[in-house]
Amino acid sequence: MLTGFLNVDKPAGITSHDVVVKLRKWTKIKRIGHTGTLDPDVTGVLPLAIGRSCRLISYLPQNKTYLAQIVLGQRTTTDDMSGTVIERREIDPSIDQAAMEIALKQFIGNIVQVPPIYSAIHHKGQRLYDLARARSLQADSLDTDSIDRLNIDLTNILSDVKQRVVRIDRIDLVNLQLPILTLRIVCSAGTYIRSLARDLGEILGSGACLKCLRREKAGPFAIEQSYNLETLERKITEGKLRESLIHPAKVLGLRTLGIEMPTAVLISRGQTVNLESNDSNLLLQERLLLICKQEYEGEEQQMPIAVASITEGKMLKPEIVLIDDQDLR
């Protein structure tokens, strides 16, 4: 029974769901899910949950790190290079590293973002990208007047879209060679880097759009430890997928608590049990990952059993059960 997380390096040109479909096909495992969508053109870290670890996705740390290239001097329908150019502007030649860093400081902390017009967010019963696509279906052949009308239409839609509060912890200016700048951004889940590029362009007065984007970290998953799809396919073919799986205890950010098999069976049935540990560091209401030793193919495995919290009566109350009792016999 496989369970755990895979750190995948998603290539450009396919969706996050496409990656899931490939893994399901290669492994014959139906229960595979990704922990957060990447746009098709975006590359980098895409954590996948395998088997019953899908139940743990909401417990994963959600901070992200991106490496982004941004082009100044133009705005597009999609806020990236895949869209139609709707405006070109001159770039202030006095923009240097110092001026850029001053502009970037305005985005540090909790900020309000308007999502890109081409995004999966629902607005008045439709996804934003469906609304935008309906207005720009023939955009590549539009004349100047039509481009202007398209610009007004998209601006009007955006003005009515609900804003969201996101958090940006850090922005490092990696390189500046006008019209392109390269940034490393540490931010909360739900942050749109395309919106950041668009809004930075407005502050600088030049307009801007995203050129390319790579996710370097998603919570505890780093690009240095990721696998590309070709490597994963080979490992699966060779029957070596298990060695690539990351145990939930290594990525959840929860303390682990070892329990004995009889207790594990009760927990697997959703029962609240007595806290067997005398560890004085355990805190009331603290969430714990419960694990139990079990032999598998001649090796001792740390089987994840459940996420549980400690109640006032020093009881373990399961929140998410990861295993059936028959699998523990």
N, C-alpha and C positions, 0 to 999 in steps of 0.2 A: 504494500500500500504506500504509494508515493505521496508525500506532503512536504511542503516547503516553498521557497521562493526562488525564482530564476532572475538573474540580472542580465537582460537582453540589450544589446546595442542595436537599436532600430535603424535601418537604413532609410534613406529618402525615397519617396515615390510610392510608399504603401502606408495604409492606415494602421493604427494600433490594433484594430480588430483583425486586420489581415494577418498580423503576427500571431495572434491568438489562434486563428484558423489553421495556420501552418503547424503550430505546435500540437494542436489537437489531432491533426492528420498524422503527424510523425509519431506521436506517442500513443495514439488511440485512447487518450484520456479526455473525457468530455468536460471535466470540471477544471477549466483553466480560465483565469480572468486577469486583465491588466489593472494596474492600480491608479491609472490616470492617463487620459488620452493625450497623445502627441499629434499635431497636425501632420498630414502626409509628407510635407517638405522638411519637417524637422527631424533631426537625427539624435541619437544618443540614448541615454538610460531609460529603459522601459521595464520596470519590474513586473514580473508575472507571478501570480499565486497559483500553485498547483494543488489539486485535490482539495482537502478540507481546509487548507490554508486560505482559501478564498473567503472564509468566514472572518479572517483576521485583518482584512485590508483596511478597515476603518481604524484599526489600532496602530497602524504604521505612522511614524513621524512624517509630516507633510511638507517640510521645507524643500526648496528646489534651488539648484544652481545652474545657470545658463551661460553659455558663451555666445554673444550675439554680434553680428555685423550689421550696421545701420548705414543707409545711404541718405545723405542730405541732398536737398534741392528738388525733391519731387514728392508728390502725394499720389497714392493709388487707391483704387476701389477696395482693395483687400488689406491695405496697410502693409503689404509685402510686395516682392517683385513679381508675384504670380498674377497680379491684377492689372487693370488698365490704368495708365497714367491719366489723372484728372487735373493735375496742375504741376507746373514747373516754376521754380523760383530761383533767384540769384542767391548764392551763398555769401554771407559776409566774410570777406577775406581776413578780417581781424580775429576770427575765431581761432584761438589757440588752446593749448592744454589747460591753461589756467581758467579761461572763459568757459571751457567745456565742463570742467570740474565744478565750477560755480553753478552752472545750469543743472548738473546732475544731482547736486545736493538737495534740490527742490523735490526730488522723488524719494528721498530717504524717510523711512518711518511709515505710518499708516497714511495711505493716499486714496483718493477717490478716482476710480477708473470707469470709463465708458468702454464696454467690450467692442472689439472690431465688428464692423458690419457683416463681415464674413465669419461668423462663428455659429456654434450649435445652440446658443441660448434661444429659448422660446420668447417670442414677443407677439402678443395678441394672437396666440394660437398657432403661430408659424415660427419655424426656425429663422433666425436672422439671415443666414446665407440663402435660404429660399426666397425671401423678400428681395434681397440684393440681386440675386441671379435673375429674377423676373424682370428687373429694371435694366440689367446690363447684358442681356443675352447676346445682343448684336454689337457689343461695345467696341470690338476691334475694328469695325468699319464705320463707326460714328464720325460725323464731322464735328467741327469745333463747337457749334451751337448745341448739338446733341450732347456732347461731353459736358458742357456747362449745365444743361438740364439734368443730366445724370448726377453730377456733383451736388446740385441742389436737392434732388430727390434723396440721395444717400445721407446728406447732412440732416434733412428733415426727419428721416427715420431714426438716426442716431440721437437726435435731440429728444426723442420720445422714449429712448431705451433706458431702463432702470440702471442707475449707477451702482457700483459695488466698491466696498472698502477692501483693499488688499494691503499687504505689508511688504515693504522692501527694506531688507536689513543692511544691504551693502551694494554699492556699484563701484567697480574698479575700471578706470579707463586704461585698457590694455594697449591700445594703439590709436593714433589719430593721423590719418593721411587723407585730407579732404579730397573728395566728398564722403569718404568712408571712415567710420570710427568703429572700434571693436571694444565691447564692454563685457565684463563678467558680472553677473547679477545674482545675488542671493535673495530669495524672496519666498513669500508664502504660496501655498497652493492656490490656484485660481487667478494668479497674476498673468495678464496678457502682455507678452513682450512686444507684440505688434502695436498694442495701444501705447506702451511706453515709448516706442520709436515715433509714433504719430505725435504724441504730446510733446516729446522733446523737440521735434521739428518745429512745432508751433512756438515754443519758448525761444528757440534760436531764430525764428522768423524765416526759416528756409524751407519748412516742410521736410518730412523725412518718411522713410518706410524701411521695413526690415529686409535685409538682403539674405541672410541665412542665420540659422539658429541651431545650436547643439546643446542638449541637456547633459550636463556633466555629473550632476548628482540629483537623486530623488530620495530624500530622507537619508537612510544609511547606505543606499546603493550608489556606488561610484563607478564612473566610466572605466577606470583602470581595472576593475574586477569584472567587467561585463563580457559577454560572449556574443559574437556575431552569429547570424543565422546559419551560415555555412558550418561553423564549428559545432553548433548545437545539433544540427542535422546529423553530422558525423558521429557525435557522441551518442545520440539516440540510436543510430544504426548499429553502433558497437555495444549497445546495452550499458552505457556508462552515464546515463542521465543522472542517476542518484548522486554521483560524486560532484555534480555541478549544482545540486540543490543547496540552498542556504536554510539552515534550521531557523524556525521562528524566533528562538531565544536570542539569536544574534542580531535581529533587526527590529524587534518590536519595541525595545526600550523599556520593557517590563522586567521586574525581578522574577526569577524563577524559583519555584518551590517544588522539591521532590516529594512525591507521595508514594505510598505502598500500593501494591496491586489491589487489595480489597477496597481501599479508599477510591482508587481510580475507577473501579467498576461502578461504585455508587455515584461518583461524579458524572460518569458517562451516561447515567440514567437521569441526570438533571437534579440529583438530590443534594441538599445542603448537608455538610458533614462537619464534624468537630475539627478544629485546627490542631493538627498533631505537633506542630513545631513550637519550640520554646524560644525561638529567636526573638529577642527583645527589640530588634530593629524593624520588625514588621509593624505596619501602621494600620490603624482602623480605616476602613474604606479603601485601602490600597488595592490596586489591581495586580494580580500575580498570574504568571504563566505556570500552570501546573504540569509537571512532567513525571513520567514513570519509566523506570528501567524495564526494557523488554528485549528478549533475544530475538534476532532476526538473521537468518542465514548464517548462524554460528557466531554472530557478533552482537554485543550488547548495544542497544539503541536507546537514546533518550526520547521516548515517545511523547509528543505534546498531547495533553489530555483536554485541557480547557483553559479559558481565561476566567478567573474567579476573583471575587472581592471578599474582604474580611468584614464580617458584620460585628455589631456591638457585643454580641454574645460569644465572640471569638469562634465564629463558624466560617467555613468556606462556602460561599454561595456562587455557583457557576453562572457566568453571564453568557459565554459562548462555549458550547461543547464541541470538541473536534473529533470525537471518536465514538463508535458504538460499542456497547458492552461486549458484544459477541467477538469483536476484534481483539479483546483483551484476554480471551480464554485460550 
